[in-house]
Amino acid sequence: NNAYIFPAVALGVMCCGSINIPDELFLQAARRSLIWYLRKISQWAECTPRLSDIQATSVTIAVSVIEKAYELNLATVYPKPENLEQFVKDQLYSTDYPTFIPDTYEYDLSKNQ
């Protein structure tokens, strides 16, 4: 719950501007997580998504939460984005930074002699 459900619910709520967070949104997140699990269980014997997949999993669950929030008339972001998955991805914090370290090159001193 702490690694997958709560962050995904928070992401979905923040993206759609839900006016409150009823139990239905947590249930929707749990249902979406269960659907993911049932699809993947035949592929490997893991009970939760891999940690390396946590961002993609959170986006998927958040989209499901947003859809439920719109269904319950809780969302305040209008008009509803056409592509919810892309909308959520656009809201994510990016940890990709440009490097400020100058390029370095190896210099072979033996070629100077």
C-alpha positions, 0 to 999 in steps of 0.5 A: 500500500505505501509504495503503490496505492497511496502514491498513485492515489495522491498522483491521481487526486493531484492531477484531477483536482479532486475535491475530496478523497472518498474510499471509492478512489482507494478501492478503484486503485486497489482494483486496478492494482489487482487487475495488474497482478492477475495479468502478470501472475502467469508471467512470473511469481511476484506479488507486487510490481517490480520496483523498477516499474513503480512509476509506470504502475503508479501512472496506470493506477493514477489514471484509473483513480482519475477516471473514477473521480470524474465518474463521481463528479469529484474532479475540478480540472475541466475540460477532462483531458483526452489522453489521461495517461499522457496528462499524468505523465506530463505532471510527473517530476523529472529527475533527468537533469542536464550535466554541467560536468565538462567533457573530459578526454584521455590524453596519451602522453607517450605520443608526445615523445 
